[in-house]
Amino acid sequence: MAKTIVVHERFRTNELSLRPGGYTVTVIYSDGSQRIYNNVKNPKAYINSIAKDETIVKALVDSEVYWTR
């Protein structure tokens, strides 16, 4: 069964993500695992930065498909 992880604040690198508000981005990997990031202020920029990772196959913004490989 694939794992779903909600990424805790202490692992976030952008200090804006520590402020309430923004979007929820769900990143789906080729093995089916998911990581959920809350309080993303600029999902387009975030997804563009992670899209270089070949193991990422899909990204959702607020549960809507935003990007697929």
N, C-alpha and C positions, 0 to 999 in steps of 0.2 A: 504494500500500500504506500502511495506517495505521501510525502511529508509536507505539511503546511506550517510555515513559521511566520509569526508576527514579529517583525524586527523591532526590538526594544530601543528606546531613545538613546541609551548609552552606546549603541553601536552605530548611530547616525553621525555622518560627518558634516552635514550642513546645519549650522545652528538655527536656521529658519525652521527646520523641521521640529524644533523643540517648542515652537509657538503653536497654539491651537489654530485650527482652520486649514483649509487647503483640500487636497484630493487624496484618495486612497489609491495607490498603485499596487497592483498584483503582478508579480513577475513569475512566469511559468517556464520551467526548465525542461529540457528534452527527456529527462527521466521521470517527468510528471510532478516533481516537487514544486512547491510554490513559496514565495516570500512576499509578505504583505508589508507595505510601507505606508504609514499614516502621515497626515500633515504635509504632504508634498505640495509645495507652492507653485512649482513650474514643471508639471509632468512631462511636457514635451522635451525640455532640456534634460531632465533626468533620464528619460527613456533613450534619447539620443546618446547619452554618455554610456549607458549600459549595453546598448545594442551591439557593441563590438564583441561582446562575449558570445561566442558561437554556440554555447550551451543553452542560451535563452531563445525560446521559440515563440513566445507571445507575451504581450503586456496589456493589462487591462487598466483602465482609469475609471474609478467608481463603478466597477463591474461591467463596463462596456469595453469590447475589444478596441484597442487603440492602435496596436502594432502587431504584426506577425512576420516571422522570418519567411 
